[in-house]
Amino acid sequence: MKLYFTPGTCSLAPHIVIRELGLPLELRRVRIGPNPTVVADGSDFRALNPLGYVPLLELDDGRLLGEGVAILQYLADLDPATSLAPAAGTFERIELQGWLTFISSELHKSFSPWLFHPEYGEQAAAVARERIASRLAVVERRLEERDWLLGTGFGVADAYLFTVVDWSRAAKVPLEAFPRLIAYLERVRARASVVEALRHERAV
C-alpha cells in the first residue's frame, strides 16, 4: 500500500498504525498548499484527492481511501488480533468512534487552521488555545486511571491523539496543567512504531 503524507500533519497517525501492524508500505510525500503536489514526480495531488489534503491511502488494488478516521479504522480491522480497535458491532467500538470524533472535531479542528495560519490573528489563536485547554482537561481526566484511551493497550485513537496533541509545542499550547497527558505523550513517543514512522518521514 501507499500512504500519501506530509510531515507534521495528521497523516502521522495512520503511518504509526501501519508500523504497528508491520505492513509493507511505500511513502509518497505531498507538498500541501494552494497547489498540492506529489514531491516524487511533481504531479497534481488533487488528481488523487480533489480536496488536496493528506492522509490518503492507496491500496494494492488501486482503490483510494481518504479521511484519517476512516483510514485508522480500516487499518485496525486488517488484523483484529492486534486489538488496535475493538471489534465492529461492540459497544467498545462505538466508544472508539466517539473518541475519534472528539479528537477530530474538538482538538484537530481547533489546532488547524486557527493556530497554523497567522492571518487569522492573535485573537482567534487565543480563543482556539482556550478551547483546546478545556478539551485537554477532558483527556486528562480520562487518563486518571488508565495508560491508554481505550482498554489496556495502545490503539488507533492513541495514534491520532498523540499526533494532534504533539502539535502543542509548535502551536504554543501550554500543557503544564496536564501532567498525565504529558506522561502519556512520552509513553507514545517511545513506542517503536512512532520512532520508526518519524524516522522514515524525515528520510523521504
Residue frames as a rotation matrix with the C-alpha (Angstrom) as fourth column:
MET 1
0.574 0.819 0.000 0.00
0.819 -0.574 0.000 0.00
0.000 0.000 -1.000 0.00
LYS 2
-0.470 -0.668 0.577 0.95
0.635 -0.710 -0.305 3.64
0.613 0.224 0.758 -0.42
LEU 3
0.337 0.515 -0.788 0.47
0.886 -0.457 0.080 6.37
-0.319 -0.725 -0.610 2.16
TYR 4
-0.012 -0.250 0.968 0.39
0.544 -0.814 -0.203 9.93
0.839 0.524 0.145 0.91
PHE 5
0.470 0.040 -0.882 1.67
0.876 -0.142 0.461 12.04
-0.107 -0.989 -0.102 3.77
THR 6
0.341 -0.459 0.820 3.08
0.025 -0.868 -0.496 15.41
0.940 0.189 -0.285 4.78
PRO 7
-0.438 -0.561 -0.703 5.43
0.715 0.257 -0.650 15.65
0.545 -0.787 0.289 7.77
GLY 8
-0.995 -0.019 -0.101 3.95
0.086 -0.701 -0.708 17.40
-0.058 -0.713 0.699 10.77
THR 9
-0.419 0.906 -0.067 0.34
-0.820 -0.345 0.456 16.69
0.390 0.246 0.887 9.79
CYS 10
0.178 0.623 0.761 -2.36
-0.866 0.466 -0.180 14.26
-0.467 -0.628 0.623 10.85
SER 11
0.632 0.016 -0.775 -1.09
-0.564 0.695 -0.446 11.71
0.531 0.719 0.448 8.31
LEU 12
-0.516 -0.835 0.189 1.36
-0.726 0.309 -0.615 10.63
0.455 -0.455 -0.766 11.01
ALA 13
-0.089 0.538 0.838 -1.47
-0.866 0.373 -0.332 8.77
-0.491 -0.756 0.432 12.81
PRO 14
0.911 0.412 -0.031 -2.13
-0.375 0.794 -0.479 6.15
-0.172 0.448 0.877 10.09
HIS 15
0.290 -0.884 -0.367 1.61
-0.522 0.175 -0.835 5.93
0.802 0.434 -0.411 9.48
ILE 16
-0.467 -0.420 0.778 2.11
-0.884 0.196 -0.425 4.94
0.026 -0.886 -0.463 13.12
VAL 17
0.353 0.701 0.620 -0.65
-0.668 0.652 -0.358 2.33
-0.655 -0.288 0.698 12.86
ILE 18
0.840 -0.113 -0.530 0.85
-0.406 0.516 -0.754 0.84
0.359 0.849 0.387 9.70
ARG 19
-0.227 -0.974 -0.002 4.17
-0.638 0.150 -0.755 0.47
0.736 -0.170 -0.655 11.56
GLU 20
-0.237 0.235 0.943 2.32
-0.885 0.349 -0.310 -1.15
-0.402 -0.907 0.125 14.48
LEU 21
0.736 0.641 0.218 0.90
-0.465 0.713 -0.524 -3.70
-0.492 0.284 0.823 12.03
GLY 22
-0.205 -0.915 0.347 4.24
-0.151 0.380 0.913 -4.30
-0.967 0.135 -0.216 10.31
LEU 23
0.673 0.548 0.497 2.71
0.408 0.284 -0.867 -3.86
-0.617 0.787 -0.032 6.87
PRO 24
-0.407 -0.769 0.493 4.79
0.866 -0.153 0.477 -3.21
-0.291 0.621 0.728 3.74
LEU 25
0.604 0.611 -0.512 4.49
0.514 -0.789 -0.336 0.46
-0.609 -0.061 -0.791 2.88
GLU 26
-0.333 -0.614 0.715 5.50
0.903 -0.426 0.055 2.94
0.271 0.664 0.696 0.22
LEU 27
0.058 0.287 -0.956 5.56
0.612 -0.767 -0.193 6.53
-0.789 -0.574 -0.220 1.43
ARG 28
-0.136 -0.014 0.991 4.57
0.898 -0.424 0.117 9.26
0.418 0.906 0.070 -1.01
ARG 29
-0.497 -0.139 -0.856 5.35
0.655 -0.707 -0.266 12.72
-0.568 -0.693 0.443 0.30
VAL 30
0.245 0.674 0.697 2.93
0.909 -0.411 0.078 15.52
0.339 0.615 -0.713 -0.60
ARG 31
-0.901 -0.409 -0.146 3.68
0.433 -0.870 -0.234 19.23
-0.032 -0.274 0.961 -0.63
ILE 32
0.031 0.998 -0.063 0.40
0.996 -0.036 -0.083 20.70
-0.085 -0.060 -0.995 0.54
GLY 33
-0.674 -0.170 -0.719 -0.77
0.180 -0.982 0.063 24.23
-0.717 -0.087 0.692 -0.18
PRO 34
0.042 0.737 -0.674 -2.74
-0.613 -0.513 -0.600 26.04
-0.789 0.439 0.431 -2.88
ASN 35
0.472 0.035 -0.881 -1.29
-0.821 0.381 -0.425 23.69
0.321 0.924 0.208 -5.49
PRO 36
0.380 -0.326 0.865 -0.61
-0.620 0.604 0.500 20.38
-0.686 -0.727 0.028 -3.70
THR 37
0.420 -0.335 -0.844 1.86
-0.780 0.342 -0.524 18.14
0.464 0.878 -0.117 -5.47
VAL 38
0.966 -0.244 0.086 3.36
0.187 0.888 0.420 14.70
-0.179 -0.389 0.904 -5.04
VAL 39
0.534 -0.801 -0.272 7.01
-0.547 -0.572 0.611 15.50
-0.645 -0.178 -0.743 -4.38
ALA 40
-0.038 -0.650 0.759 8.50
0.197 0.740 0.644 12.48
-0.980 0.174 0.100 -6.15
ASP 41
-0.409 -0.090 0.908 7.13
0.877 0.238 0.418 13.33
-0.254 0.967 -0.019 -9.59
GLY 42
-0.944 -0.006 -0.331 5.61
-0.014 -0.998 0.061 16.80
-0.330 0.062 0.942 -9.27
SER 43
-0.642 0.756 0.124 2.15
0.465 0.255 0.848 15.53
0.609 0.602 -0.516 -10.19
ASP 44
-0.452 0.600 0.660 -1.01
-0.651 -0.728 0.215 17.30
0.609 -0.333 0.720 -9.07
PHE 45
-0.999 0.026 0.037 -2.11
-0.010 0.670 -0.743 15.59
-0.044 -0.742 -0.669 -5.87
ARG 46
-0.385 0.921 -0.063 -5.70
-0.634 -0.313 -0.707 16.73
-0.671 -0.232 0.704 -6.47
ALA 47
-0.224 0.272 -0.936 -5.93
-0.828 0.454 0.329 14.18
0.514 0.849 0.123 -9.27
LEU 48
-0.670 -0.053 -0.741 -5.93
0.242 0.927 -0.285 11.62
0.702 -0.371 -0.608 -6.45
ASN 49
-0.258 0.576 -0.776 -7.67
0.940 -0.037 -0.339 13.63
-0.224 -0.817 -0.532 -3.75
PRO 50
0.025 0.330 0.944 -9.68
0.671 -0.705 0.229 16.60
0.741 0.627 -0.239 -5.03
LEU 51
0.929 0.332 -0.160 -9.64
0.328 -0.547 0.770 18.06
0.168 -0.768 -0.618 -1.52
GLY 52
0.472 -0.819 0.325 -5.86
-0.108 -0.420 -0.901 18.33
0.875 0.391 -0.286 -1.71
TYR 53
0.179 -0.437 0.881 -5.04
-0.965 -0.252 0.072 17.21
0.190 -0.863 -0.467 1.82
VAL 54
-0.457 -0.425 -0.781 -3.49
-0.182 0.904 -0.386 14.19
0.871 -0.034 -0.491 3.49
PRO 55
-0.586 -0.664 0.463 -3.69
-0.355 0.725 0.590 11.43
-0.728 0.182 -0.661 4.56
LEU 56
0.456 0.635 -0.624 -4.64
-0.889 0.286 -0.359 9.36
-0.050 0.718 0.694 1.55
LEU 57
-0.245 -0.479 0.843 -4.19
-0.416 0.837 0.355 5.60
-0.876 -0.263 -0.404 1.48
GLU 58
0.158 0.224 -0.962 -3.80
-0.974 0.193 -0.115 3.78
0.160 0.955 0.248 -1.83
LEU 59
0.454 0.094 0.886 -4.49
-0.448 0.884 0.136 0.07
-0.770 -0.459 0.443 -1.56
ASP 60
-0.535 -0.768 0.351 -2.66
-0.127 0.484 0.866 -2.58
-0.835 0.419 -0.356 -3.57
ASP 61
-0.226 0.528 0.819 -5.65
0.876 0.477 -0.066 -2.89
-0.426 0.703 -0.570 -5.91
GLY 62
-0.729 -0.192 0.657 -5.59
0.546 -0.742 0.390 0.84
0.412 0.643 0.646 -6.63
ARG 63
0.399 0.916 0.034 -8.55
0.676 -0.319 0.664 1.85
0.619 -0.242 -0.747 -4.51
LEU 64
-0.612 -0.572 0.546 -8.15
0.131 -0.754 -0.643 5.11
0.780 -0.323 0.537 -2.60
LEU 65
0.339 0.674 -0.657 -9.26
0.839 0.101 0.536 5.81
0.427 -0.732 -0.531 0.95
GLY 66
-0.413 -0.426 0.805 -9.27
0.067 -0.896 -0.439 9.32
0.908 -0.128 0.399 2.40
GLU 67
0.426 0.530 0.733 -10.10
-0.579 -0.463 0.671 10.84
0.695 -0.710 0.110 5.79
GLY 68
-0.504 -0.850 0.155 -7.89
-0.636 0.243 -0.733 9.90
0.585 -0.468 -0.663 8.69
VAL 69
-0.269 0.458 0.847 -10.59
-0.846 0.308 -0.435 8.48
-0.460 -0.834 0.305 10.97
ALA 70
0.798 0.576 -0.178 -11.78
-0.580 0.653 -0.487 6.09
-0.165 0.492 0.855 8.24
ILE 71
0.290 -0.783 -0.550 -8.22
-0.494 0.370 -0.787 5.06
0.820 0.499 -0.280 7.38
LEU 72
-0.539 -0.527 0.657 -7.40
-0.820 0.150 -0.552 4.32
0.192 -0.836 -0.513 11.03
GLN 73
0.133 0.676 0.725 -10.38
-0.722 0.567 -0.396 2.00
-0.679 -0.470 0.564 11.43
TYR 74
0.833 0.105 -0.544 -9.73
-0.508 0.535 -0.675 0.30
0.220 0.838 0.499 8.10
LEU 75
-0.078 -0.968 -0.239 -6.13
-0.614 0.236 -0.753 -0.42
0.785 0.088 -0.613 9.10
ALA 76
-0.476 -0.091 0.875 -7.03
-0.858 0.269 -0.438 -1.73
-0.195 -0.959 -0.206 12.54
ASP 77
0.477 0.792 0.382 -9.52
-0.646 0.610 -0.458 -4.16
-0.596 -0.029 0.803 11.05
LEU 78
0.360 -0.429 -0.829 -6.89
-0.751 0.393 -0.530 -5.68
0.553 0.813 -0.181 8.78
ASP 79
-0.415 -0.521 -0.746 -5.58
0.108 0.786 -0.609 -7.60
0.904 -0.333 -0.269 11.78
PRO 80
0.510 0.746 0.429 -8.14
-0.339 -0.284 0.897 -7.77
0.790 -0.603 0.108 14.62
ALA 81
0.594 -0.309 -0.743 -5.71
0.671 0.700 0.245 -9.81
0.444 -0.644 0.623 16.71
THR 82
-0.482 -0.834 0.266 -3.63
0.554 -0.526 -0.645 -6.69
0.678 -0.164 0.716 17.31
SER 83
0.159 0.671 -0.724 -6.51
0.985 -0.155 0.073 -5.12
-0.064 -0.725 -0.685 19.28
LEU 84
-0.886 -0.460 0.056 -5.77
0.463 -0.877 0.131 -1.70
-0.011 0.142 0.990 17.78
ALA 85
-0.591 0.791 0.160 -9.55
-0.740 -0.610 0.282 -1.23
0.321 0.048 0.946 17.64
PRO 86
-0.498 0.509 0.702 -12.41
-0.357 0.618 -0.701 -3.07
-0.790 -0.600 -0.126 19.34
ALA 87
-0.803 0.219 0.554 -14.45
0.535 0.676 0.507 -5.43
-0.263 0.703 -0.660 17.19
ALA 88
-0.823 0.565 0.053 -17.11
-0.397 -0.640 0.658 -3.93
0.406 0.521 0.751 14.97
GLY 89
-0.029 0.939 -0.343 -20.60
-0.024 0.342 0.939 -4.15
0.999 0.035 0.013 16.44
THR 90
-0.116 -0.065 -0.991 -19.48
0.933 0.334 -0.131 -3.89
0.340 -0.940 0.022 20.05
PHE 91
0.893 0.408 -0.189 -20.16
0.450 -0.798 0.402 -1.03
0.013 -0.444 -0.896 22.45
GLU 92
0.260 -0.887 -0.380 -16.41
0.420 -0.251 0.872 -0.58
-0.870 -0.387 0.307 22.77
ARG 93
-0.452 -0.390 0.802 -16.19
0.887 -0.101 0.450 0.08
-0.094 0.915 0.392 19.02
ILE 94
0.469 0.685 0.558 -18.81
0.667 -0.688 0.285 2.81
0.579 0.239 -0.780 19.33
GLU 95
0.815 -0.262 -0.517 -16.82
0.332 -0.520 0.787 4.26
-0.475 -0.813 -0.337 22.23
LEU 96
-0.267 -0.940 0.213 -13.75
0.705 -0.040 0.708 4.30
-0.657 0.339 0.673 19.96
GLN 97
-0.205 0.249 0.947 -15.71
0.879 -0.379 0.290 6.14
0.431 0.891 -0.141 17.28
GLY 98
0.850 0.512 -0.124 -16.76
0.500 -0.709 0.498 8.65
0.167 -0.485 -0.858 19.91
TRP 99
0.428 -0.771 -0.471 -13.14
0.332 -0.351 0.876 9.34
-0.841 -0.531 0.106 20.83
LEU 100
-0.466 -0.587 0.662 -12.03
0.829 -0.027 0.559 9.54
-0.310 0.809 0.498 17.20
THR 101
0.263 0.658 0.706 -14.81
0.778 -0.577 0.248 12.05
0.571 0.484 -0.663 16.56
PHE 102
0.890 0.031 -0.455 -13.84
0.371 -0.629 0.683 14.05
-0.265 -0.777 -0.571 19.64
ILE 103
-0.048 -0.989 -0.139 -10.19
0.524 -0.144 0.839 14.19
-0.850 -0.033 0.525 18.57
SER 104
-0.435 -0.098 0.895 -11.17
0.899 -0.111 0.424 15.16
0.058 0.989 0.137 15.02
SER 105
0.241 0.702 0.670 -13.77
0.649 -0.630 0.427 17.81
0.722 0.331 -0.608 15.77
GLU 106
0.961 0.233 -0.147 -12.80
0.255 -0.554 0.793 19.18
0.103 -0.800 -0.592 19.17
LEU 107
0.406 -0.887 -0.222 -8.99
0.224 -0.139 0.965 19.04
-0.886 -0.441 0.142 19.01
HIS 108
-0.299 -0.581 0.757 -7.78
0.860 0.179 0.477 18.65
-0.413 0.794 0.446 15.42
LYS 109
0.058 0.415 0.908 -10.06
0.827 -0.529 0.189 21.37
0.559 0.740 -0.374 14.06
SER 110
0.952 0.131 -0.276 -9.20
0.274 -0.767 0.581 23.69
-0.135 -0.629 -0.766 16.94
PHE 111
0.061 -0.991 -0.123 -5.48
0.366 -0.093 0.926 23.44
-0.929 -0.101 0.357 16.23
SER 112
-0.911 -0.395 0.118 -5.88
0.204 -0.184 0.961 23.64
-0.358 0.900 0.248 12.47
PRO 113
0.261 -0.655 0.709 -6.41
0.723 -0.354 -0.593 26.09
0.639 0.668 0.381 10.91
TRP 114
0.912 0.350 0.212 -6.60
0.201 -0.835 0.513 28.56
0.357 -0.425 -0.832 13.79
LEU 115
0.739 -0.668 -0.081 -3.11
-0.093 -0.220 0.971 28.10
-0.667 -0.710 -0.225 15.22
PHE 116
-0.048 -0.793 0.607 -1.27
0.668 0.426 0.610 27.43
-0.742 0.435 0.510 11.96
HIS 117
-0.013 0.094 0.995 -2.38
0.898 -0.437 0.053 30.44
0.440 0.894 -0.079 9.94
PRO 118
-0.651 -0.346 -0.676 -1.17
0.678 -0.665 -0.312 33.77
-0.342 -0.661 0.667 11.36
GLU 119
-0.880 0.306 0.364 -3.50
0.042 -0.713 0.700 35.62
0.473 0.631 0.615 9.02
TYR 120
0.065 0.950 -0.306 -6.42
0.605 0.206 0.769 34.71
0.793 -0.235 -0.562 11.31
GLY 121
0.095 -0.103 0.990 -4.91
-0.420 -0.906 -0.054 36.93
0.903 -0.410 -0.129 14.01
GLU 122
-0.832 -0.550 -0.071 -3.93
-0.134 0.323 -0.937 36.56
0.538 -0.770 -0.342 17.63
GLN 123
-0.391 0.760 0.519 -7.47
-0.903 -0.206 -0.378 36.95
-0.181 -0.616 0.767 18.95
ALA 124
0.576 0.587 -0.568 -8.61
-0.712 0.702 0.003 33.85
0.401 0.403 0.823 17.04
ALA 125
-0.151 -0.727 -0.670 -5.50
-0.098 0.686 -0.721 31.99
0.984 -0.043 -0.175 18.23
ALA 126
-0.839 -0.149 0.523 -6.20
-0.504 -0.151 -0.851 32.91
0.206 -0.977 0.051 21.86
VAL 127
0.145 0.965 0.220 -9.77
-0.977 0.174 -0.122 31.64
-0.156 -0.198 0.968 21.57
ALA 128
0.506 -0.011 -0.863 -8.50
-0.434 0.861 -0.265 28.40
0.746 0.508 0.431 20.00
ARG 129
-0.565 -0.793 -0.228 -5.95
-0.151 0.371 -0.917 27.84
0.811 -0.484 -0.329 22.78
GLU 130
-0.601 0.431 0.673 -8.63
-0.786 -0.165 -0.596 28.36
-0.146 -0.887 0.438 25.43
ARG 131
0.502 0.823 -0.265 -10.93
-0.862 0.502 -0.075 25.91
0.071 0.266 0.961 23.68
ILE 132
0.172 -0.531 -0.830 -8.13
-0.261 0.788 -0.558 23.35
0.950 0.312 -0.003 23.32
ALA 133
-0.777 -0.518 0.357 -7.25
-0.444 0.048 -0.895 23.63
0.446 -0.854 -0.268 27.02
SER 134
-0.130 0.812 0.569 -10.82
-0.939 0.084 -0.334 22.81
-0.319 -0.578 0.751 28.04
ARG 135
0.728 0.368 -0.579 -10.78
-0.592 0.764 -0.258 19.76
0.347 0.531 0.773 25.76
LEU 136
-0.186 -0.871 -0.454 -7.38
-0.242 0.488 -0.838 18.60
0.952 -0.046 -0.302 27.02
ALA 137
-0.566 0.071 0.822 -8.81
-0.824 -0.066 -0.562 18.72
0.014 -0.995 0.095 30.54
VAL 138
0.591 0.806 0.032 -11.31
-0.799 0.590 -0.119 16.07
-0.114 0.045 0.992 29.41
VAL 139
0.506 -0.502 -0.701 -8.43
-0.192 0.727 -0.659 13.89
0.841 0.468 0.272 28.18
GLU 140
-0.534 -0.737 0.413 -6.52
-0.545 -0.073 -0.835 14.46
0.646 -0.672 -0.363 31.43
ARG 141
-0.074 0.599 0.798 -9.48
-0.948 0.207 -0.243 13.15
-0.310 -0.774 0.552 33.43
ARG 142
0.798 0.378 -0.469 -9.76
-0.550 0.775 -0.311 10.16
0.246 0.506 0.827 31.08
LEU 143
0.186 -0.853 -0.488 -6.14
-0.123 0.473 -0.872 9.26
0.975 0.222 -0.017 31.84
GLU 144
0.203 -0.084 0.976 -6.58
-0.938 -0.303 0.169 9.29
0.281 -0.949 -0.141 35.62
GLU 145
0.234 -0.023 0.972 -6.80
-0.613 0.772 0.166 5.50
-0.754 -0.635 0.167 35.91
ARG 146
0.786 0.037 0.618 -5.54
0.389 0.747 -0.539 4.27
-0.481 0.663 0.573 32.54
ASP 147
-0.257 -0.954 -0.155 -2.46
0.255 -0.221 0.941 4.42
-0.932 0.202 0.300 30.35
TRP 148
-0.960 -0.036 0.278 -4.39
0.280 -0.055 0.958 4.46
-0.019 0.998 0.063 27.06
LEU 149
-0.685 0.729 0.000 -7.65
-0.723 -0.680 0.123 6.00
0.089 0.084 0.992 25.87
LEU 150
0.458 0.862 -0.215 -9.38
-0.843 0.498 0.201 2.64
0.281 0.089 0.956 25.42
GLY 151
0.883 -0.025 -0.469 -8.78
0.050 0.998 0.041 -0.70
0.467 -0.060 0.882 27.05
THR 152
0.798 -0.602 -0.012 -5.45
0.110 0.127 0.986 -1.82
-0.592 -0.788 0.168 28.36
GLY 153
-0.085 -0.872 0.483 -3.34
0.774 0.248 0.583 -1.38
-0.628 0.423 0.653 25.23
PHE 154
-0.623 -0.278 -0.731 -2.30
-0.200 -0.847 0.492 1.13
-0.756 0.453 0.472 22.61
GLY 155
0.015 0.693 0.721 -4.86
0.770 0.452 -0.451 1.67
-0.638 0.562 -0.527 19.85
VAL 156
-0.232 -0.092 0.968 -5.70
0.903 -0.392 0.179 3.80
0.363 0.916 0.174 16.84
ALA 157
0.805 0.549 0.224 -7.23
0.417 -0.793 0.445 6.54
0.422 -0.265 -0.867 19.00
ASP 158
0.614 -0.664 -0.427 -3.89
0.370 -0.236 0.899 6.87
-0.698 -0.709 0.101 20.78
ALA 159
-0.318 -0.729 0.606 -2.06
0.900 -0.031 0.435 7.27
-0.298 0.684 0.666 17.49
TYR 160
0.103 0.458 0.883 -4.43
0.707 -0.658 0.259 10.07
0.700 0.597 -0.392 16.49
LEU 161
0.943 0.272 -0.193 -4.46
0.323 -0.601 0.731 11.80
0.083 -0.751 -0.655 19.88
PHE 162
0.238 -0.937 -0.255 -0.67
0.625 -0.053 0.779 11.77
-0.743 -0.345 0.573 20.08
THR 163
-0.327 -0.379 0.866 -0.35
0.940 -0.229 0.255 13.19
0.102 0.897 0.431 16.57
VAL 164
0.365 0.585 0.724 -2.69
0.508 -0.777 0.372 16.10
0.780 0.233 -0.581 17.26
VAL 165
0.976 0.062 -0.210 -1.66
0.215 -0.452 0.866 16.98
-0.041 -0.890 -0.454 20.81
ASP 166
0.167 -0.986 -0.028 2.01
0.850 0.130 0.510 16.83
-0.499 -0.109 0.860 19.88
TRP 167
0.053 -0.078 0.996 1.37
0.736 -0.670 -0.092 19.98
0.675 0.738 0.022 17.83
SER 168
0.830 0.404 -0.385 1.12
0.555 -0.537 0.635 21.83
0.050 -0.741 -0.670 21.15
ARG 169
0.053 -0.891 -0.451 4.77
0.699 -0.289 0.654 22.81
-0.713 -0.350 0.608 21.18
ALA 170
-0.730 -0.344 0.590 4.70
0.681 -0.431 0.592 24.42
0.050 0.834 0.549 17.75
ALA 171
-0.031 0.840 0.541 1.28
0.542 -0.441 0.716 25.96
0.840 0.315 -0.441 18.39
LYS 172
-0.805 -0.395 0.443 2.31
-0.132 -0.608 -0.782 27.35
0.578 -0.689 0.438 21.82
VAL 173
0.423 0.906 0.028 -0.40
-0.391 0.155 0.907 25.50
0.817 -0.395 0.420 23.70
PRO 174
-0.425 -0.661 0.618 0.80
-0.841 0.036 -0.540 25.04
0.335 -0.749 -0.571 27.29
LEU 175
0.196 0.453 -0.869 0.49
-0.134 0.891 0.434 21.56
0.971 0.032 0.236 28.76
GLU 176
-0.745 -0.639 0.192 1.81
-0.268 0.022 -0.963 22.16
0.611 -0.769 -0.187 32.28
ALA 177
-0.304 0.709 0.636 -1.68
-0.946 -0.144 -0.292 21.78
-0.115 -0.690 0.714 33.76
PHE 178
0.745 0.619 -0.249 -1.94
-0.661 0.734 -0.154 18.25
0.088 0.279 0.956 32.35
PRO 179
-0.151 -0.920 0.362 0.76
-0.926 0.260 0.274 16.05
-0.346 -0.294 -0.891 33.90
ARG 180
0.067 0.217 0.974 -0.94
-0.009 0.976 -0.217 12.77
-0.998 0.006 0.068 32.97
LEU 181
0.953 0.298 0.053 -1.22
0.069 -0.044 -0.997 13.89
-0.295 0.953 -0.063 29.38
ILE 182
0.436 -0.874 -0.215 2.46
-0.899 -0.411 -0.153 14.86
0.046 0.260 -0.964 29.32
ALA 183
-0.326 -0.541 0.775 3.41
-0.602 0.751 0.271 11.40
-0.729 -0.378 -0.571 30.60
TYR 184
0.472 0.612 0.635 1.06
0.173 0.642 -0.747 9.83
-0.864 0.462 0.197 28.04
LEU 185
0.909 -0.153 -0.388 2.70
-0.416 -0.413 -0.810 11.71
-0.036 0.898 -0.439 25.17
GLU 186
-0.047 -0.997 0.058 6.12
-0.995 0.052 0.087 10.46
-0.089 -0.053 -0.995 26.25
ARG 187
-0.123 0.098 0.988 4.79
-0.240 0.963 -0.125 6.91
-0.963 -0.252 -0.095 26.52
VAL 188
0.826 0.484 0.289 3.53
0.177 0.263 -0.948 7.05
-0.535 0.835 0.132 22.96
ARG 189
0.714 -0.585 -0.385 6.66
-0.699 -0.562 -0.442 8.80
0.042 0.584 -0.810 21.67
ALA 190
-0.196 -0.853 0.483 8.79
-0.851 0.393 0.348 5.94
-0.487 -0.343 -0.803 22.99
ARG 191
0.547 0.459 0.700 6.93
-0.093 0.865 -0.494 3.26
-0.832 0.205 0.516 21.02
ALA 192
-0.457 -0.781 0.427 8.96
0.311 0.309 0.899 1.63
-0.833 0.543 0.102 18.26
SER 193
0.056 0.564 0.824 6.21
0.987 0.092 -0.131 2.34
-0.150 0.820 -0.552 15.72
VAL 194
0.925 0.281 -0.254 6.34
0.275 -0.959 -0.060 6.07
-0.261 -0.015 -0.965 16.46
VAL 195
0.174 -0.950 -0.259 10.13
-0.193 -0.291 0.937 6.18
-0.966 -0.113 -0.234 16.35
GLU 196
-0.486 -0.351 0.800 10.13
0.599 0.532 0.598 4.34
-0.636 0.770 -0.048 13.02
ALA 197
0.443 0.742 0.504 7.37
0.891 -0.299 -0.342 6.46
-0.103 0.601 -0.793 11.49
LEU 198
0.871 -0.140 -0.471 9.12
-0.055 -0.980 0.189 9.70
-0.489 -0.138 -0.861 12.36
ARG 199
-0.138 -0.988 0.069 12.45
-0.069 0.080 0.994 8.39
-0.988 0.132 -0.079 11.12
HIS 200
-0.346 0.050 0.937 11.02
0.843 0.454 0.287 7.34
-0.411 0.889 -0.200 7.76
GLU 201
0.730 0.666 0.154 9.15
0.669 -0.652 -0.356 10.62
-0.136 0.363 -0.922 7.31
ARG 202
0.563 -0.600 -0.568 12.37
-0.250 -0.779 0.576 12.57
-0.788 -0.183 -0.589 7.80
ALA 203
-0.375 -0.835 0.402 14.10
0.096 0.397 0.913 10.43
-0.922 0.381 -0.069 5.21
VAL 204
0.028 0.473 0.881 11.60
0.928 0.315 -0.199 10.86
-0.372 0.823 -0.430 2.37
